[in-house]
């Protein structure tokens, strides 16, 4: 879950911060910045939302497994 969350944060808000406030070139961690202007922001937001949804799904499955094991 931490890896998914970290990837979502790096590809989402951090990519936007790098795009808006720095002159750094795009790299693997901010791959959304390779896209032209309107699409890079949509991709970053999409990556963040996807990561958060995946973390929520993994957390739900984890709680089910824990409750099943404690019976």
C-alpha positions as CSV (number, residue, x, y, z in Angstrom):
1,X,0.0,0.0,0.0
2,X,2.8,2.4,0.8
3,X,4.4,1.8,-2.6
4,X,1.1,2.5,-4.4
5,X,0.6,5.7,-2.3
6,X,4.1,6.9,-2.9
7,X,3.8,6.3,-6.7
8,X,0.5,8.2,-6.7
9,X,1.9,11.1,-4.8
10,X,5.0,11.4,-6.9
11,X,3.2,11.0,-10.2
12,X,0.4,13.3,-9.1
13,X,0.9,16.4,-6.9
14,X,4.7,16.3,-7.0
15,X,4.7,16.2,-10.8
16,X,2.4,19.2,-10.8
17,X,4.6,21.1,-8.3
18,X,7.7,20.3,-10.5
19,X,5.9,21.5,-13.6
20,X,4.6,24.7,-12.1
21,X,7.4,25.8,-9.8
22,X,10.7,24.4,-11.1
23,X,12.5,24.2,-14.4
24,X,13.5,20.5,-13.9
25,X,13.2,18.2,-16.9
26,X,10.7,15.3,-16.7
27,X,12.0,12.0,-15.4
28,X,10.7,8.6,-14.5
29,X,9.2,9.9,-11.2
30,X,7.3,12.7,-13.0
31,X,6.4,11.0,-16.2
32,X,3.2,13.0,-16.5
33,X,5.3,16.1,-17.3
34,X,6.4,14.6,-20.7
35,X,2.8,15.3,-21.9
36,X,1.7,18.7,-23.2
37,X,0.2,21.2,-20.8
38,X,-3.5,20.3,-20.4
39,X,-2.9,16.6,-20.5
40,X,-0.1,16.5,-17.9
41,X,-2.4,17.9,-15.2
42,X,-5.2,15.5,-16.1
43,X,-2.8,12.6,-16.0
44,X,-1.3,13.7,-12.6
45,X,-4.8,14.0,-11.1
46,X,-5.8,10.6,-12.6
47,X,-2.7,9.0,-11.2
48,X,-3.4,10.4,-7.8
49,X,-7.1,9.2,-7.9
50,X,-6.1,5.8,-9.2
51,X,-3.5,5.4,-6.4
52,X,-6.0,6.4,-3.7
53,X,-8.7,4.1,-5.0
54,X,-6.2,1.2,-5.2
55,X,-5.0,1.9,-1.6
56,X,-8.6,1.9,-0.4
57,X,-9.2,-1.4,-2.2
58,X,-6.1,-2.9,-0.7
59,X,-7.0,-1.7,2.8
60,X,-10.5,-3.2,2.5
61,X,-9.1,-6.5,1.4
62,X,-6.5,-6.4,4.2
63,X,-9.2,-5.7,6.8
64,X,-11.2,-8.7,5.5
65,X,-8.2,-11.0,5.8
66,X,-7.5,-9.8,9.3
67,X,-11.1,-10.3,10.4
68,X,-11.2,-13.8,8.9
69,X,-7.9,-14.8,10.6
70,X,-9.1,-13.6,14.0
71,X,-12.2,-15.8,14.1
